[in-house]
Amino acid sequence: MSRTVYHLALALACASVAAGEPVVIGHQRFHAGEAGVAGGRLLYNELGCANCHGGDTGLPARRGPDLTTVTTRQKADWLRAFIASPDQHRSGTSMPGLFAGRDAADAGAVVHYLGTLAPKSTGRARLIRHMNSESGKLLFHTIGCVACHAPRDDYVPAGGRPPAAGLASGTVVFPSLEEKYVLSSLGDFIRDPLKTRPDGRMPRIEMEEQDAIDIASYLLGLPGSDGEQAPKLDPFVPNREKAARGRDVVGALWCAGCHDLPAAERVQVTPIRDPAGGCLAEVPAAGVPNYVFNVSQRRALQSFLARRDETLPAEHRVALTMQALNCTACHERDGNGGPDAAHRDYISGDPNLGDTGRYLPPLTGVGRKLQPKWLEQAVKGAVRVRPYLNTRMPVYGGAVAELPALLARVDAGPEWPMPAGDVEAGRKLLGTHGGVSCITCHRWADRASLGIQGMDISNLAQRLQPRWLRDYLVNPAAYRPGTLMPSFWPDGKAANREVLGGDTDRQIASIVAFAREGRGVPEGFPSMTTREFELVPTERPIVLRTFLQDVGTHAILVGFPAGVHLAYDASEARPALVWKGRFFDAYGTWFSRFAPFEKPLGDALKWPAPAAPPGLRSFSGYRLDATGVPIFLFTVNGVPVEERFEPVPGGLRRSVRWNVERLRSIAVAHPEGVGAKEEEGSEGGKLSFVYTWQ
């Protein structure tokens, strides 16, 4: 299928509803075409009907975004046009049309009123000096954005382009982003949408500020750049007379029903008297909110209104909450949901772990699986136990406040009378010396596994409920078909008869006991106290590539016999970390199939250098000189540059060389708070500095 044909097919699949009608993904996937009460309840909640007409839906409240700062985040022209005609400027929006029959100037007056609510700016505007749209494209398609938004046709996942016909869950369609945002305001929104939309329907995915800027630059179609200031949002100056008129319009249209506005604009709940009229009329009268409902949506809402006083069973409340928050885009529960065929290949991770390393875990029985405290943290997105997954668990804020207790109540099962465990038996069972070799595939705290890097199981006693763990260990495939996890207790019978006489319950209880009470690590990890894999520079420097914490996946370590060492970030062609004392333990780098992020053995010195200095840098590798010292090679705007470091008493000497005829000067970022002396002899095409630490 060509890109053009694929893009058209995907667009048609995303537009499986009429052009202007509101899109609620959970309704579109699970209730479209039906006039059921459950689907009507979901619509009534997610379209904000309850905000004006009252009624407890049992679902997390749906509110509109914070409007007090909207004129500092979005372009005034786009705001004016969107307010006047929402469905024409954002397909599938849940914002109804409110301005039919009104003066065309009213929408502009509302923008002026909103401008008066914005706090006065303090300080200087933030400068953006670097953006990488290629990195943004990768992040957008891998960390979870495409669970709700349509993937774009300029990115092909590793599994190939999926069929657009497999799109079951719908998508949230973007407005014209370049008309609505500038780079900084879109980046700020992507970094923390809960700041302005606390209802959690746009959750926060934890990321660095630079990642958010990169995603924003990709979505806005901006090329990558270095050293260029991105455009800022033009300040909006409201007109007092227009603002006064806008305030009257906001009050008349009951905007405070969905948006948090000053107390003077609050609205009173108005019961629905005619479920066939008002907003639900086929052609709403002027002055009545117009959602452009399709027939199925209108009938579903009417079905719910006829039975709105019925109690919502807890299990249905869980299902509808997950549909409202679109948890079902990534997770399956009780056979429903999970990524559809058009999204499945965009969920990725460690291929060595099979489907377990790609797909997010099912949520069937999760309230029985996780300990209450851990479940609460997991739902909040506060813990991450699967670092091998690229897709990240988002943070929903207050929208999930009641979900952990609800899941625990719905999923509650019988207790397991767990027998007393033997801590040392648990140590043996987890290890490779006469045990069942759990550490062959699973990490244990900061120790990498001996093979593929499955999740850390050192916290299993704090994370998992004993009854669920026992059932899972006896038959892992029943919980997750296709898992690589074997059963060492098939049919409840221990395969290892040497430990505790093959008593299944005591063996599993002992594993829990060691995870909860044991000290040290399971048997079989190589000794770290003997320094068997510690690298010690003696006569020549040691150069090693690795994954290093606070540096990244492109770290090049240089250990000097003088006892001061350097980590160079090849992704940005810059020095990133300096430490003294012991150099590095290479066990994780050499023996892990999926290398963990390591730490130096010595004491870190100050090197808070910024990201990359100005100039488009591209790393070209390194070569060793006659003494074994690496000379790092990179280009700045296409001009080759060489950079070398060597120890001196109390610090490092840094030498930089380039072709001055092609590049007049080069920017060098120095560590703050460190003595940086430019040596004599520095000249055009050559710079030399000495850094010293106390």
C-alpha positions in Angstrom: 0.0 0.0 0.0 1.4 3.4 -0.9 1.8 6.1 1.6 -0.9 8.2 0.0 -3.4 5.4 -0.1 -2.5 4.4 3.5 -3.0 7.9 4.7 -6.4 8.2 3.0 -7.4 4.8 4.4 -6.4 5.8 7.9 -8.2 9.1 7.6 -11.4 7.4 6.6 -11.1 4.9 9.5 -10.6 7.8 11.9 -13.6 9.6 10.5 -16.0 6.7 10.9 -18.4 9.2 12.4 -19.9 12.3 10.7 -17.6 15.2 10.3 -18.9 17.4 13.1 -20.2 15.0 15.7 -18.3 14.7 19.0 -16.0 11.8 19.4 -15.7 9.9 22.7 -13.3 7.2 22.0 -14.7 4.7 24.5 -18.2 5.2 23.1 -17.0 4.9 19.5 -15.1 1.6 20.2 -17.5 -0.2 22.6 -21.0 1.4 22.1 -21.2 2.9 18.6 -24.4 1.9 16.7 -26.2 1.0 19.9 -28.7 3.0 21.9 -27.7 1.4 25.2 -27.8 2.9 28.6 -24.1 2.3 29.3 -23.0 4.2 26.2 -25.5 7.0 27.0 -24.0 7.3 30.5 -20.5 7.5 29.0 -21.6 10.3 26.6 -23.6 12.1 29.3 -20.4 12.2 31.4 -17.8 12.8 28.8 -19.6 15.6 27.0 -20.1 17.5 30.2 -23.9 17.1 30.3 -23.7 16.5 34.0 -22.0 19.8 34.6 -25.2 21.8 33.6 -27.9 19.2 34.1 -26.7 17.4 37.2 -26.8 13.7 38.1 -24.1 11.4 39.4 -22.8 9.2 36.6 -20.4 7.3 38.8 -17.5 8.3 36.5 -14.7 10.8 36.9 -16.0 14.4 36.3 -15.3 15.8 32.9 -14.4 19.5 32.8 -13.2 21.9 30.2 -9.6 23.3 30.2 -8.5 26.2 32.4 -9.3 29.4 30.6 -7.6 31.8 32.9 -4.3 31.5 31.0 -5.6 30.5 27.6 -4.5 33.7 25.8 -0.9 33.2 27.0 -0.9 29.6 25.6 -2.8 29.8 22.3 -3.0 32.2 19.4 -5.9 34.7 19.7 -7.0 34.3 16.1 -7.4 30.6 16.5 -9.3 31.0 19.8 -11.7 33.4 18.2 -12.4 31.1 15.3 -12.7 28.0 17.5 -15.1 29.6 19.9 -17.3 30.8 17.1 -17.5 27.4 15.4 -15.8 24.6 17.3 -16.6 21.6 15.0 -15.3 23.5 12.0 -11.9 24.0 13.6 -11.5 20.7 15.4 -13.1 17.5 14.1 -14.8 15.5 16.8 -14.5 18.2 19.5 -16.6 17.8 22.6 -17.1 21.6 22.7 -20.6 22.4 21.4 -21.5 25.2 19.0 -22.9 28.1 21.1 -23.0 31.1 18.7 -25.7 30.3 16.3 -27.9 33.4 15.9 -25.5 35.6 17.9 -23.5 38.6 16.7 -20.3 37.6 15.0 -18.3 39.9 17.3 -19.3 38.0 20.4 -16.7 35.3 20.0 -13.9 38.0 19.7 -15.3 39.7 22.8 -15.1 36.4 24.8 -11.4 36.2 23.9 -10.8 39.8 25.2 -12.6 38.8 28.4 -10.4 35.7 28.8 -7.4 37.9 28.2 -8.3 39.9 31.4 -8.1 36.7 33.5 -4.5 36.0 32.5 -1.9 36.8 35.2 0.6 39.5 34.3 3.8 38.0 32.9 6.9 38.2 35.1 10.5 37.6 34.0 11.9 37.0 30.6 10.4 34.6 28.0 12.1 31.2 27.9 14.4 30.7 24.9 14.5 27.4 23.1 17.9 26.8 21.5 17.6 23.3 20.3 14.9 21.1 18.8 15.1 17.7 17.1 12.0 16.8 15.1 13.3 13.4 14.2 13.6 12.5 17.8 10.1 14.0 18.4 8.8 11.7 15.6 10.2 8.6 17.3 8.9 9.6 20.7 5.4 10.5 19.4 5.1 7.1 17.9 6.6 5.0 20.7 5.9 6.4 24.2 2.2 6.2 24.0 0.9 9.3 22.2 -0.6 7.2 19.4 -2.8 5.3 21.9 -5.2 8.3 21.5 -3.9 10.2 18.4 -3.5 8.8 14.9 0.0 7.7 13.9 1.4 9.6 11.0 2.4 8.1 7.7 6.0 9.4 7.8 6.9 6.8 10.5 6.9 3.0 9.9 7.1 0.8 13.0 9.5 -2.1 13.1 6.7 -4.5 12.4 5.8 -2.7 9.2 2.8 -0.4 8.4 -0.3 -1.8 10.1 -3.7 -2.1 8.3 -5.8 1.1 8.7 -8.8 -1.1 8.6 -7.8 -2.5 11.9 -8.6 0.8 13.7 -11.2 0.0 16.3 -10.6 2.5 19.0 -10.9 5.8 17.1 -8.5 8.7 17.6 -8.5 12.2 19.0 -8.0 14.4 16.0 -5.6 17.4 16.3 -6.8 20.9 15.3 -4.5 22.9 13.1 -1.6 23.0 15.6 0.4 25.6 13.8 -2.6 28.0 13.9 -3.2 27.3 17.6 0.3 27.1 19.2 3.9 28.2 18.9 6.7 25.8 19.8 7.1 26.8 23.4 3.4 26.8 24.3 2.8 23.4 22.6 5.9 22.0 24.3 4.7 23.2 27.7 1.3 21.6 27.1 2.8 18.3 26.0 5.1 18.3 29.1 2.3 18.8 31.6 -1.3 18.9 30.2 -2.8 18.4 33.7 -1.7 21.9 34.5 -4.4 23.3 32.3 -6.6 20.2 31.9 -6.8 18.6 35.3 -9.7 16.3 34.4 -7.1 13.8 33.1 -8.6 13.1 29.7 -5.3 14.3 28.3 -2.9 12.6 30.8 0.7 13.5 31.4 3.4 11.2 30.1 6.5 11.7 32.1 9.3 13.1 29.9 12.1 15.6 29.9 11.5 19.1 28.8 13.6 18.6 25.7 11.5 15.6 24.7 8.4 17.7 24.9 10.0 20.3 22.7 11.1 17.7 20.2 7.6 16.2 19.9 6.1 19.7 19.5 8.6 20.6 16.8 7.6 17.4 15.0 3.9 18.0 15.3 4.3 21.6 14.1 6.4 20.5 11.1 9.5 22.5 12.2 12.9 21.3 11.1 15.5 20.4 13.7 17.8 23.3 14.7 20.6 24.2 17.0 21.3 27.7 18.3 18.1 29.2 16.8 15.5 30.9 19.0 12.0 29.6 18.4 9.2 32.1 17.8 7.3 33.3 20.8 3.6 33.8 21.2 2.6 37.4 20.5 1.3 39.1 23.7 -2.5 39.6 23.7 -3.7 42.9 25.0 -7.4 42.8 25.8 -9.7 45.8 25.1 -11.7 46.8 28.2 -15.0 47.5 26.4 -14.9 44.3 24.4 -13.9 42.4 27.6 -16.9 43.7 29.4 -19.1 42.5 26.5 -17.4 39.2 26.5 -18.1 38.7 30.2 -21.8 39.2 29.6 -21.6 36.6 26.7 -19.8 34.1 28.9 -22.5 34.4 31.6 -25.3 34.1 29.1 -23.8 31.0 27.5 -23.1 29.3 30.9 -19.5 28.7 30.0 -18.8 28.3 33.7 -20.8 25.0 33.6 -17.7 23.3 32.1 -14.9 25.8 32.8 -13.6 27.1 36.1 -14.2 30.8 35.9 -14.6 33.6 38.6 -17.4 33.1 41.0 -19.6 35.7 39.3 -20.0 33.4 36.3 -21.1 30.3 38.1 -24.2 28.5 36.8 -27.1 26.7 38.5 -28.0 23.1 37.7 -31.0 22.8 35.3 -32.9 19.5 35.2 -33.7 18.1 31.8 -37.4 18.3 31.2 -37.7 17.2 27.6 -35.2 14.4 26.5 -36.3 15.0 22.9 -35.7 18.7 22.9 -33.0 21.2 23.9 -29.5 19.9 23.1 -31.0 16.5 22.0 -33.3 18.0 19.3 -32.4 17.1 15.8 -31.9 20.8 15.0 -31.3 22.6 18.3 -32.8 26.1 18.5 -30.6 29.2 18.5 -29.0 29.8 21.9 -29.0 26.0 22.7 -25.7 24.2 22.7 -25.3 22.2 19.4 -23.2 19.0 19.7 -24.1 17.8 16.2 -25.1 14.4 17.6 -25.6 11.5 15.3 -28.7 9.3 15.6 -26.9 6.7 17.7 -25.5 9.2 20.2 -28.9 11.0 20.6 -30.7 7.7 21.2 -28.1 6.5 23.6 -28.4 9.7 25.7 -32.2 9.4 25.7 -31.9 5.8 26.9 -29.7 6.8 29.7 -31.9 9.7 30.7 -34.9 7.4 31.0 -33.0 5.2 33.5 -30.5 7.6 35.0 -31.6 6.9 38.6 -30.5 3.2 38.4 -27.5 2.3 40.5 -24.4 1.6 38.5 -22.9 -1.8 39.5 -19.2 -1.5 40.6 -17.9 -3.8 37.8 -19.7 -1.6 35.2 -18.3 1.5 36.9 -14.8 0.1 36.5 -15.3 -0.7 32.8 -16.8 2.7 31.9 -14.1 4.6 33.9 -11.5 2.8 31.8 -13.3 3.6 28.6 -13.7 7.2 29.7 -9.9 7.5 30.3 -9.1 5.3 27.3 -7.1 2.8 29.4 -8.5 0.2 27.0 -6.4 1.6 24.2 -3.4 -0.1 25.8 -4.7 -2.6 28.3 -7.1 -5.5 28.0 -9.5 -6.4 30.9 -11.9 -9.3 31.0 -11.4 -9.9 27.3 -12.2 -6.3 26.3 -9.9 -3.6 25.0 -6.2 -3.8 24.3 -4.5 -2.3 21.3 -6.3 -2.8 18.0 -4.5 -4.0 14.8 -3.8 -0.5 13.7 -2.0 0.5 16.9 -0.5 -2.8 18.0 2.8 -2.4 16.2 3.4 1.1 17.7 3.7 -0.5 21.2 7.3 -1.7 21.4 10.0 -2.8 23.9 12.6 -5.4 24.2 12.1 -8.0 21.4 14.1 -10.6 23.5 11.1 -10.8 25.8 8.6 -11.7 23.1 5.1 -10.2 23.4 5.6 -9.6 27.1 8.4 -7.2 26.2 6.1 -5.3 23.8 2.6 -5.2 25.1 1.3 -3.7 28.3 0.0 -6.2 31.0 -3.7 -7.1 31.1 -5.7 -5.6 33.8 -7.9 -8.6 34.4 -8.0 -9.1 38.2 -5.5 -6.4 38.8 -7.2 -5.5 42.1 -6.4 -9.0 43.2 -3.0 -9.0 41.7 -1.4 -5.9 43.3 -1.0 -5.0 46.9 -3.4 -2.0 47.8 -0.6 0.6 48.2 1.2 -0.6 45.1 -2.1 -0.6 43.1 -2.7 3.0 44.2 0.8 4.1 43.0 0.5 2.1 39.8 -2.8 3.7 38.8 -1.4 7.1 39.6 1.6 6.4 37.3 4.0 6.7 40.2 5.9 3.4 39.7 7.5 1.9 36.6 8.5 -1.8 36.8 8.8 -2.5 33.1 11.7 -0.4 31.9 12.0 -2.6 28.8 8.8 -1.1 27.4 9.0 2.1 25.3 5.3 2.9 26.0 5.0 4.8 29.3 2.2 4.7 31.8 0.6 8.1 31.9 -0.4 10.1 34.9 -4.2 10.9 35.1 -4.2 13.1 38.2 -7.4 13.3 40.2 -9.4 11.4 37.6 -8.2 8.0 39.0 -8.6 8.9 42.7 -11.3 6.3 43.3 -10.2 3.7 40.9 -7.7 1.7 43.1 -10.3 1.1 45.8 -12.9 0.2 43.2 -10.6 -2.3 41.5 -9.7 -3.9 44.9 -13.4 -4.3 45.7 -14.5 -5.6 42.3 -11.5 -8.0 41.9 -11.4 -9.3 45.5 -10.9 -13.1 45.8 -10.4 -15.7 48.5 -7.3 -15.3 50.7 -4.5 -17.8 50.5 -3.5 -19.2 53.9 0.2 -18.8 53.0 2.4 -21.0 55.2 5.5 -19.8 56.9 8.4 -19.4 54.4 12.1 -20.2 54.8 14.2 -17.2 53.8 17.3 -19.2 52.8 15.2 -21.7 50.8 13.8 -18.7 49.0 17.3 -17.4 48.2 18.2 -20.8 46.7 14.9 -21.1 44.7 15.4 -17.7 43.1 19.0 -18.4 42.2 20.9 -20.7 39.8 22.6 -22.9 42.4 20.0 -25.7 42.8 17.0 -23.3 42.4 14.6 -22.5 39.6 16.9 -19.8 38.2 14.6 -16.8 38.3 17.6 -14.4 38.1 18.4 -15.8 34.7 15.6 -13.7 33.2 14.7 -11.2 36.0 16.6 -8.3 37.5 17.1 -8.2 41.3 17.2 -4.6 42.5 20.3 -3.0 41.0 21.7 -6.3 39.7 21.1 -7.1 36.1 19.8 -10.6 35.3 22.1 -13.2 33.8 20.2 -13.3 30.5 17.2 -11.4 29.1 16.3 -8.4 31.3 12.8 -9.1 32.6 11.3 -7.0 35.3 12.8 -6.5 38.7 11.4 -9.1 41.1 13.1 -7.9 44.3 9.9 -6.0 45.2 7.5 -8.9 44.6 6.5 -9.0 48.2 5.6 -5.3 48.2 4.0 -5.4 44.8 2.0 -8.7 44.5 -0.6 -10.3 46.6 0.4 -13.9 47.6 -2.7 -15.7 46.3 -2.3 -14.1 42.9 1.4 -14.9 42.8 0.8 -18.5 43.6 -1.8 -18.9 40.9 0.5 -17.1 38.4 3.6 -19.2 39.2 1.5 -22.4 38.8 0.1 -21.4 35.4 1.6 -18.2 33.9 -0.1 -18.8 30.5 -3.5 -18.6 32.1 -2.9 -15.0 33.0 -1.0 -14.0 29.9 -1.1 -16.4 26.8 2.1 -16.5 24.9 4.3 -15.4 27.8 7.9 -16.7 27.9 7.5 -17.4 31.6 7.5 -21.1 32.2 5.8 -22.9 35.1 8.1 -24.6 37.6 5.1 -25.8 39.5 2.9 -27.3 36.7 -0.5 -28.4 37.9 0.6 -27.3 41.3 3.4 -29.8 41.6 7.0 -28.6 42.2 9.5 -29.5 39.5 12.3 -29.0 42.0 12.0 -31.7 44.6 15.2 -30.9 46.4 14.1 -27.8 48.2 11.7 -28.2 51.1 10.8 -31.7 49.9 9.0 -30.3 46.8 6.2 -28.6 48.8 4.8 -26.1 46.3 3.1 -23.8 48.9 6.2 -23.7 51.1 8.5 -23.0 48.2 6.4 -20.1 46.9 6.0 -18.8 50.5 9.8 -18.9 50.9 10.3 -16.9 47.7 8.0 -14.2 49.2 9.8 -14.5 52.5 13.2 -13.8 50.9 11.9 -10.9 48.9 10.4 -9.4 52.0 13.0 -10.2 54.7 16.1 -11.6 53.1 19.4 -9.8 52.8 21.8 -9.9 49.9 20.9 -11.4 46.6 19.8 -14.8 45.3 22.5 -17.4 44.7 24.3 -17.3 41.4 25.1 -13.6 40.8 28.8 -13.0 40.3 30.6 -11.6 43.3 30.9 -7.8 43.1 33.0 -7.5 46.3 36.0 -9.3 44.6 36.0 -6.6 41.9 36.3 -9.4 39.4 35.0 -7.1 36.6 36.3 -3.8 37.8 38.4 -2.0 35.2 41.5 -0.4 36.6 43.6 1.9 34.3 47.3 1.3 34.9 49.7 2.2 32.1 47.3 3.4 29.4 43.8 4.8 29.4 40.8 2.5 29.1 38.1 3.4 26.6 34.6 1.7 26.9 31.2 2.3 25.4 28.2 1.8 27.8 24.8 3.0 29.0 25.6 5.5 31.8 23.1 7.1 34.2 22.7 10.9 33.7 24.6 10.6 30.4 22.5 8.2 28.3 22.9 5.3 25.8 25.8 6.8 23.9 28.3 7.2 26.7 32.0 6.7 25.9 34.0 6.3 29.1 37.7 7.1 29.4 39.6 5.9 32.5 43.0 7.5 33.1 45.7 6.0 35.2 46.0 9.4 37.0 42.6 8.6 38.7 40.4 11.2 37.0 38.0 9.9 34.5 35.6 11.2 31.8 32.3 10.2 30.2 31.7 11.7 26.7 28.2 11.9 25.3 28.5 10.8 21.7 24.9 11.7 20.9 25.6 15.4 21.5 29.4 15.4 21.0 30.2 16.9 24.4 31.9 15.9 27.7 29.1 15.0 30.1 30.6 13.7 33.4 33.9 13.7 35.2 34.8 11.7 38.3 37.8 10.7 40.4 38.9 7.6 42.2 37.8 4.2 41.0 36.9 3.9 37.4 34.1 1.4 36.4 32.7 -2.1 36.9 32.0 -3.7 33.5 29.9 -6.6 34.6 26.5 -5.2 33.5 28.0 -3.9 30.2 29.7 -7.2 29.3 27.3 -9.8 30.5 23.8 -8.3 30.1 22.0 -8.8 26.9 20.1 -5.6 27.6 22.6 -3.5 29.4 21.3 -1.4 32.3 22.2 2.2 33.0 25.4 2.0 35.0 27.1 4.3 37.5 30.8 5.2 37.9 32.6 3.7 40.9 34.3 6.9 42.0 33.1 10.3 43.2 31.5 12.6 40.6 33.0 16.0 40.1 31.1 19.0 38.8 30.4 19.1 35.1 27.0 20.7 34.7 27.5 21.5 31.1 24.4 22.5 29.0 23.0 20.2 26.4 24.9 20.8 23.1 26.6 24.2 22.5 25.3 26.2 19.5 26.1 24.8 16.1 24.7 21.7 14.4 26.9 18.9 15.7 27.3 15.4 14.4 29.6 12.8 16.1 32.0 11.0 13.9 33.7 8.6 16.3 37.1 8.7 17.9 40.7 7.6 17.2 43.5 6.7 19.7 46.7 8.6 19.7 50.1 7.0 20.4 49.5 7.2 24.2 46.1 5.5 24.0 44.2 8.8 24.7 41.0 9.1 22.5 40.6 12.0 20.2 36.9 12.6 19.7 35.8 13.6 16.2 32.7 15.5 15.3 31.5 18.2 12.8 30.1 21.6 13.5 27.9 22.8 10.6 29.8 20.3 8.4 33.4 21.3 9.5 35.5 18.6 11.2 36.5 19.2 14.8 38.9 17.2 17.0 38.6 17.2 20.8 41.1 15.6 23.3 41.2 15.4 27.1 44.2 14.4 29.3 44.8 14.5 33.0 46.8 17.3 34.7 47.5 17.8 38.4 44.1 18.5 40.0 42.1 18.3 36.8 41.9 17.9 33.0 43.3 19.6 29.9 40.9 20.0 27.0 42.2 20.7 23.5 39.9 21.6 20.5 41.1 21.9 16.9 39.3 22.8 13.7 39.9 24.3 10.2 39.7 28.0 10.9 39.4 28.8 7.1 36.1 27.0 7.1 34.8 27.9 10.6 36.0 31.1 12.1 35.2 30.2 15.7 33.6 27.5 17.8 31.5 27.7 21.0 32.8 25.7 23.9 30.5 25.1 27.0 32.5 25.1 30.2 31.4 23.4 33.5 30.0 26.0 35.9 31.7 26.5 39.3 35.0 24.9 38.0 38.2 26.7 37.3 38.6 27.1 33.5 41.8 28.7 32.4 42.5 29.3 28.7 46.1 28.3 28.1 48.6 30.4 26.2 49.1 29.3 22.7 45.3 29.1 22.0 44.8 30.6 18.5 42.6 30.5 15.5 41.6 26.9 14.9 42.9 25.7 18.2 41.8 26.2 21.8 43.2 24.7 25.0 41.7 24.9 28.5 42.7 23.5 31.9 39.9 22.6 34.3 40.7 22.2 38.0 38.7 20.9 40.9 39.3 21.2 44.6 
